[in-house]
Amino acid sequence: MGSQNQRKPRILCLHGFRTSAEILKKQILRWPSDVLDRLDLVFLDAPFPALGQSDVEGIFDPPYYEWFQANQNFTEYTNFEECLAYLEDYMIKSGPFDGFLGFSQGAVLSAALPGMQRDGLALTRVPKIKFLILISGAKFGWSKFGHHKLTCNAFSSPLECPSLHIIGEMDFMKPESTVLVQSFVDPFVINHPKGHTVPRLDEKSTEVMLGFIERIQKTTATDDEQMCLHAEA
C-alpha cells in the first residue's frame, strides 16, 4: 500500500538512432497499465535531425533525430559534447529527473551517463542519476563502439546505479547488451524473443519490471527524505 502512495519515479526517455520521442512513446505505451501507472515518463527528441535514411521509414512517420554522430567504425564521434549540454539544459529547465530510459543509441548514451557524472564530466549541474532502464544497450569501449574521450573511464569500476536491462534474443546488439549488464552491480534483466525493438512485456517480464520499480521507488523515497531533512536543517 505504501508503494502506491509514493511519488512516481520521473524518467527522461531517450529514443533510438534516427527515430523520435513520439516513436519511442508509441512503443513504450504498449506496456501494461500497471507498469505505466507507476512511472512518470517524459520523452525527448534528440538535438540533431537525421543525416541519413532511417530504418523505421515506412513504419513510423518522420521527423527523425539522432543524439550524436559517428564514423563508420564508431571510433570517432561528433556533436557528443553538444548532446550532453543539450541534455543537461533540458534537465535543468524541465527537471528534476530521477533516471533515464534509453533504447538503442539512447541506451548507449544513457548507460555512460552515471560514470561520466561520477567523474564530473557530464550532468554536473543536475542531481545524481538514481537508475537506468536500458533497452538494446551497449557500452562505449567494447567491440562495437569505441570510446569518446569523455567516456574512457565511464565503466572503469562497477556502477552501483540500479539498472534494468531489456535484451532481445534475436537482437544484433545482444552480445553488446549482455556485456553491458556486467558493468552494473546487481542488475535486473528482462530477456525477450524478438530483435532490435522495444518489446511488449509478457507476464514474466512485467513481474521483473514491477520488482525493479519497487526497488527504485525505495531509492527515490530515501533521497526525498534526505532532501527534506537538509531543507529543514
C-alpha positions as a printed Julia matrix, in Angstrom:
233×3 Matrix{Float64}:
  0.0     0.0     0.0
  2.94    2.3     0.77
  4.3     1.98   -2.76
  1.01    3.25   -4.17
  1.38    6.47   -2.16
  4.99    7.1    -3.12
  5.98    9.69   -5.7
  6.27    8.21   -9.19
  9.88    8.0   -10.41
 10.35   10.68  -13.08
 12.16    9.29  -16.11
 13.71   11.02  -19.12
 13.26    8.71  -22.13
 15.85    8.75  -24.95
 14.85    7.25  -28.3
 16.92    5.27  -30.78
 19.07    6.41  -33.7
 17.13    8.27  -36.38
 13.79    7.85  -34.66
 11.97   10.27  -32.35
 10.38   10.85  -28.96
  6.95   10.21  -30.46
  8.04    6.84  -31.86
  9.5     5.67  -28.55
  6.39    6.88  -26.75
  4.15    4.78  -29.02
  6.28    1.71  -28.31
  6.51    2.2   -24.54
  2.79    2.91  -24.19
  2.11   -0.7   -25.28
  3.4    -1.81  -21.87
  0.82   -2.91  -19.25
 -1.02   -0.17  -17.41
  0.14   -1.46  -14.01
  3.7    -0.64  -15.13
  2.91    2.69  -16.83
  0.74    3.89  -13.94
  3.77    3.7   -11.63
  6.09    5.83  -13.77
  6.24    9.49  -14.82
  7.68    9.27  -18.34
  8.98   12.27  -20.31
 10.01   11.72  -23.95
 12.62   13.98  -25.53
 13.67   14.42  -29.17
 17.42   14.27  -29.81
 19.02   17.6   -30.79
 20.12   16.73  -34.33
 17.91   15.98  -37.37
 18.75   12.62  -39.0
 21.59   12.95  -41.5
 20.59    9.84  -43.46
 17.81    7.34  -44.02
 16.01    5.94  -41.0
 15.49    2.2   -40.52
 11.92    2.92  -39.4
 10.95    4.79  -42.56
  7.64    3.41  -43.82
  6.85    2.05  -40.33
  6.82    5.28  -38.31
  6.34    8.79  -39.66
  9.16   11.38  -39.67
 10.73   13.6   -38.46
 13.7    11.54  -37.22
 16.56   12.61  -34.96
 19.93   11.41  -33.69
 21.76   12.11  -30.43
 25.25   12.33  -31.94
 27.11   11.1   -35.0
 29.98    8.65  -35.53
 32.21    7.46  -38.34
 31.6     4.05  -39.92
 33.81    2.22  -37.39
 32.39    4.06  -34.35
 35.88    5.23  -33.41
 35.28    8.97  -33.83
 32.26   10.96  -32.69
 30.9    14.4   -33.48
 28.4    16.53  -31.54
 28.81   14.36  -28.44
 29.64   17.26  -26.1
 26.82   19.27  -27.66
 24.43   16.39  -26.97
 25.46   16.28  -23.29
 24.98   20.05  -22.97
 21.54   19.77  -24.61
 20.51   17.03  -22.17
 21.71   18.96  -19.15
 20.0    22.18  -20.24
 16.73   20.3   -20.71
 17.06   18.63  -17.31
 17.66   21.99  -15.63
 14.63   23.59  -17.33
 12.23   20.64  -17.12
 13.55   18.54  -14.23
 14.34   17.24  -11.82
 14.52   13.71  -13.23
 15.26   10.57  -11.24
 16.56    8.33  -14.01
 16.85    7.54  -17.7
 15.18    5.08  -20.04
 17.03    4.58  -23.31
 16.57    2.49  -26.44
 19.45    1.65  -28.83
 21.52    4.85  -29.31
 19.55    6.36  -26.43
 20.53    3.38  -24.26
 24.21    3.58  -25.26
 24.2     7.24  -24.24
 22.21    6.62  -21.03
 24.49    3.78  -19.9
 27.56    6.03  -19.95
 25.96    8.95  -18.1
 26.32    7.73  -14.46
 30.07    7.15  -14.87
 30.61   10.47  -16.63
 28.55   12.23  -13.97
 30.53   10.5   -11.2
 33.76   11.77  -12.76
 32.45   15.34  -13.15
 32.45   15.14  -16.96
 28.69   15.4   -17.62
 25.46   16.46  -15.92
 27.36   18.32  -13.2
 24.53   20.83  -12.59
 21.71   18.33  -12.02
 21.01   15.74   -9.3
 22.7    12.35   -9.36
 21.16    9.76  -11.7
 19.32    7.26   -9.5
 18.63    4.45  -12.01
 18.62    3.35  -15.66
 16.31    1.28  -17.88
 18.34    0.17  -20.93
 16.72   -1.46  -23.97
 19.13   -2.87  -26.6
 22.01   -1.07  -24.9
 25.79   -1.25  -25.31
 28.87    0.23  -23.71
 31.4     2.59  -25.15
 34.8     0.93  -25.37
 33.6    -2.57  -26.14
 33.64   -4.38  -29.5
 31.11   -2.29  -31.44
 31.52    1.22  -30.05
 34.87    2.88  -29.43
 35.32    5.4   -26.67
 34.71    9.1   -26.87
 37.31   10.93  -24.76
 34.62   11.66  -22.14
 33.58    8.0   -21.81
 37.04    6.46  -21.33
 36.54    5.88  -17.59
 32.75    5.66  -17.51
 32.87    1.9   -16.92
 36.22    1.75  -15.12
 34.57    0.43  -11.96
 31.24   -1.38  -11.44
 28.36    1.08  -11.47
 26.17    0.98   -8.37
 23.37    2.8   -10.2
 20.33    0.44  -10.17
 19.72   -0.82  -13.7
 17.2    -2.83  -15.68
 18.4    -4.3   -18.99
 15.98   -5.48  -21.7
 17.73   -7.81  -24.17
 16.35   -9.38  -27.36
 17.31  -12.95  -28.26
 17.4   -12.04  -31.99
 18.84   -8.54  -31.5
 22.12   -7.86  -33.32
 23.07   -5.89  -30.18
 22.56   -8.89  -27.86
 26.31   -9.54  -27.3
 26.84   -5.84  -26.53
 23.83   -5.7   -24.21
 24.97   -8.83  -22.36
 28.42   -7.35  -21.71
 26.85   -4.07  -20.57
 24.92   -5.91  -17.83
 28.26   -6.93  -16.27
 29.2    -3.26  -15.75
 26.46   -2.79  -13.15
 26.11   -4.0    -9.57
 23.07   -6.24   -9.03
 21.27   -5.53  -12.36
 17.74   -6.63  -13.25
 17.41   -8.34  -16.66
 14.45   -9.0   -18.96
 15.05  -11.32  -21.93
 12.61  -11.39  -24.83
 12.48  -13.47  -28.04
 12.42  -10.6   -30.56
 15.08   -8.49  -32.26
 16.13   -4.83  -32.1
 12.92   -3.37  -30.79
 11.09   -2.14  -27.71
  9.2    -5.32  -26.81
  5.8    -5.7   -25.27
  6.03   -7.06  -21.72
  4.61  -10.52  -21.05
  3.56  -11.66  -17.58
  7.05  -12.72  -16.5
  8.68   -9.53  -17.85
  6.03   -7.42  -16.13
  6.86   -9.08  -12.79
 10.55   -8.22  -13.23
  9.69   -4.66  -14.23
  7.41   -4.17  -11.22
 10.12   -5.56   -8.94
 12.58   -3.03  -10.37
 10.08   -0.19   -9.93
  9.66   -1.16   -6.27
 13.43   -1.0    -5.85
 13.82    2.43   -7.44
 10.83    3.81   -5.54
 12.66    2.99   -2.31
 15.73    4.82   -3.65
 13.77    7.92   -4.65
 11.82    7.89   -1.38
 15.05    7.73    0.67
 16.6    10.56   -1.35
 13.44   12.67   -0.98
 13.51   12.17    2.81
 17.16   13.21    2.96
 16.41   16.35    0.9
 13.6    17.25    3.3
 15.89   16.8     6.28
 18.53   19.06    4.68
 15.87   21.67    3.89
 14.59   21.62    7.48
 18.13   21.91    8.84
